[in-house]
Amino acid sequence: GNSVTQMEGPVTLSEEAFLTINCTYTATGYPSLFWYVQYPGEGLQLLLKATKADDKGSNKGFEATYRKETTSFHLEKGSVQVSDSAVYFCALSVTGTASKLTFGTGTRLQVTL
Amino acid sequence: DAGITQSPRYKITETGRQVTLMCHQTWSHSYMFWYRQDLGHGLRLIYYSAAADITDKGEVPDGYVVSRSKTENFPLTLESATRSQTSVYFCASLGGAGQPQHFGDGTRLSIL
């Protein structure tokens, strides 16, 4: 079956620090990969996505590269801000499965001044 | 405004009662989904629908019922609520393959 593994949180960083949140996956078929972000009290918002190997998704300074050889999709940002404090979810969907998403457990990021 | 809305935002009920969570989207998206969010589990799919009158089970469907008589609405019913169904429930919609899912703001359900 399909599964997504994320690093355990919470991750606590000082403002302007470098961020990496690890994500690895297993999938039957050829998945599309996503990062969603959830701010307190809100639903999930798509942060970025990649649909094929070596694609790099990017948005709001965040980046992630689809690595088929290591089945990974790690999220990175060069300089985090307090406003980036949220829960980040890695997810995948496989073609032909009605675009159902399989989520990781989420990683809480706390950025302090 | 266009979007996806869930109601109520918060609900407290007792074990054994029936409760219905509402989801409405204004995009005429074909696909709609219900997830529950629990600490340590991320989001898990309960039910989904590919179109009006077409629904299918997800990963954790037991204890839940859905219907989709109109494209824009996808209510989720707990026929006899149990404490293990205390959770935050999210509805999402999707326009088509390759598109991102759009999520509502969630319903926080507490079952006493």
Interface residues (C-beta under 8 A of the other chain):
Chain A: V4 S32 F34 Y36 G41 E42 G43 L44 Q45 L46 K49 T51 F89 T95 A98 S99 K100 L101 F103 G104 T105 G106
Chain B: Y31 F33 Y35 G40 H41 G42 L43 R44 L45 Y48 A50 D56 G58 F90 A92 L94 A97 G98 Q99 P100 Q101 F103 G104 D105 G106
